[in-house]
């Protein structure tokens, strides 16, 4: 069986510390080289580093994964999706989430997340998404 690519958002990566299911799924994807990242995710993850040693460890882990490009196609798609979301009154989603979703979409990858914003984006794009370990019980108001 061939796995597709999964672009994990920071929200999914953080769940590995709180959920055995998330940790196991992420490890399986990484082991099969199906877990990918991009510069936007890397910037979000590395922003959280508390010191140079932690930054280096996080960067090393990210560099061990395949990277998808954050290119003109992805940026253009993010703008297009933001325009579609404004028609629904939902355009105030984080710019990083719009870019991550667009990078995944133009590279035929599934967005792996733990964040309702990606479900809102997917409602417009129709792109595949997956909760890393199931959605929270309560959905925040839109």
N, C-alpha and C positions, 0 to 999 in steps of 0.2 A: 504494500500500500504506500502510495506517495503522499506525503503531507504537503499541503500548501505552505506558503510563508505566513508568519504571524508577526506583525509589527506591534511590540508591546509598549504601551504607554507607561509613563512613570507610575501611574496608579496601579497598574497590574504588577509591575516590578516590586513595588512596596508591599504588596499583599503576600509575597513569599515569606515575610517575617511574621505574618499574622495568621497564615492559613497553610496547613499541610497540603491541602488539595492544590492550592496555587503553587506552592513550592515544587510539588511533584510534577505538575503539568509544565511549569516553566523549565524544569530540569530535563524533562523528556523532549521538549521542543528544542532546547539548546543542544542536547545530545545528538539530535537528528539534523542539526543545522537549519531547522525551520524557523528558529527564533531570530528575528532581524531587528535592527535599530536604525535610527537616522540621527542627523545632527540636532534636530529639535528635541528629541527625547534625551539625547546625551546632554544637551545644555540644561534641561530640566533636572536630570539626575545629578549632574555635577554641581549645580547650584546649591544642592543640599549638603555638600561636603562640609564638614566642620573644621578640617585642617588639611595640610598638604598631604599627609599620609593617607587619609581617607579619600581625598581627591584622586591620588595615584591609584589606589586600589579599585575605586569605581571606574576610573578611566580604563584601566587594564581589562576589567571585566567587559566593559562596553566594546573595547577594541577587539576582543576575541570573537565578537559576533559579526556576521555579514551586515553591511550597511546599505541602505537604500538611499538614492540621491534626493536631496531637497533641491529640485531644479525648477526651471521656468514652467514646465508642465504642471508640477505640483502647486506652485504659487498661483498660477492661473486658475487651476481648479479650486483652490481654496477661496479665491475671490468670487468665482462663480457660485460656489456653494453658499458663501456669506450672502450673496445677493438673493439666492433662493430662500434662505432663512429669514431675511428681512420681510419677505412677503408673509411669513407666518408670525412675525413679531418675535423671532427667536435669534436674532443676529448678534446678540451680545454674548456669544460664547467665547471662551478664551481663544485668542489667535493661535496659540500653540496647538490647541486641539484641532482647529481647522486645518492647519498645516500638516499635522500628523495624519489625520484622516485622509487628506488629499494625497500625501506621499504613499500611503497604503493603497488607496484606490487606483492611482495611475500605475502602480507596480503589481496589481492583482494580489495584494496581501490582505489578510484579515486583520482588523484592529483588535488587539487583545487588551482589555481594559477593566477597570473597576470604577467607572465614571459615567453617569447618566448623559453627559454632554455628547458622548460618542453615539449613543442611541438616538439622540435628537438629530445629529448630523446624518446618520444612516437612514433615518425616516425620510430624508430628502434625497439622498444619493442612491439608496438601495444597496449600498456596499455591505459586504459581510463584516460583522463584528462578533466578538465573543467576550462574555464576562469571564474573567480568569477563574472565579470560584462562585459564581452566582451573584445576582444583583442584591443590593441591600433591601431590607424589607420595605422601607419607605422611600418613595420617589419624591425628590424635592419639587416644590412648585416651580412652574415654568415662568 
